[in-house]
Amino acid sequence: MSKSLFGTDGVRGRANSWPMTAEVALKLAAAAGRHFRRDKQEHRVVIGKDTRLSGYMIENALTAGFTSTGMNVFLLGPVPTPAVGYLTNSLRADLGVMISASHNPACDNGIKFFGPDGFKLSDAAEENIMRLMTEGVDPAAPENIGRAKRFEDARGRYVEYAKTTFPRGKRLDGLRIVLDCANGAAYRTAPAVLWELGAEVIPIGVEPNGFNINQDCGSTEPEAAARKVRETRADLGICLDGDADRVILIDEAGKIADGDQIMGLIAARWAAEGRLAGNALVATVMSNLGLERFLESRGIGLERTAVGDRYVVEKMRAGGFNLGGEQSGHIVMTDYATTGDGLIGALQFLAAMVETEQNASQLMRVFDPVPQKLINLRYAQGKAPLEADSVQEAIARGEKDLGPAGRLLIRESGTEPLIRVMGEATDLALLDRVLGNVTAAIQAET
């Protein structure tokens, strides 16, 4: 079995099709269980999930695989991805698992692994798990088979922890907040946190049925929340994705801010307070040039990585940085969490609103973005459009035409069979022409 089983964020695919089948999940869990076995009496794993119907199937298969290797399983039920990272470390588990395809539609699902420190696995750990899957794992003796039980306090523990990340002594009293939970994993935890901190919460996307996760709602479809903000005259809109590791914000006028704007605000505030470790923000190659120029004007560095929050976190840990994330809304603050946490990111923005007594619109646009366009092109499995000479030539011509005033980035998605074509330039006509030429060349090869 090849390394391609793992993408940039664990294993992901269409539910009940390879690799997201019960058979693969069982073998993957057995291999992961064997990889994380330590020389101690009890071995434990925590498993969380979002609200997809297929989560039941994957959860049961993973449980069978883990218990077959002697690991005790704690089933958390629907909880945000960052809650799994937090509870893996808090409960001294050997590993944690989140069953989720994040912002993908309900027909997809995924499996994300966390090590005992609560951080996502390294490439080396994934490679060893793949090796164990290929070689096969000997099951535990009958008397050493693991047990499985529901951990009923998972949501409560995460709610209480999330509240501690808000400034001590501060409250959200008087703030009206529209909260879109994408019919996903945070549909219970996020409203509870904001309400207990004093806010008036107007929840949407909190009626999951197994099929409606991310459907016309959440961080990838924030328009419904924007309408609700305007309709209810709310002070802020918060949009999470299906597993709540992303956040998109909406000001009182219904205008939307992405992760770059949120990271820019937090970086500037933390730098002013002397809290920004390494005096730099870690972001991916997708983050806007406008963010880079804003940070430079404040004397703050920008460290870029490949796309994927795991690569952001790896860079943060290697360089001792405490703030990073992605334009898509992953906000990683290692002072508080081991992975992107949409709710805690939103709480940092709310802290700025409370402490400065400014409206969301006054805080939300910290820089003027350079015009950026992103085109997603689906391609057939087995194809490799980016390797074609015609595509490489089109990309080279585009980069030459844009010159130093623009930027072109073309890459394959790590989670879907998509090629993402991104361009930035102040000259929109030039940008459209370059993107048109590149996409036409790619489509000719798909």
Summary of the structure (lengths in Angstrom):
residues: 446
radius of gyration: 21.9
end to end distance: 25.4
largest distance: 69.9
contacts: 1686
relative contact order: 0.10
helix: 40%
strand: 22%
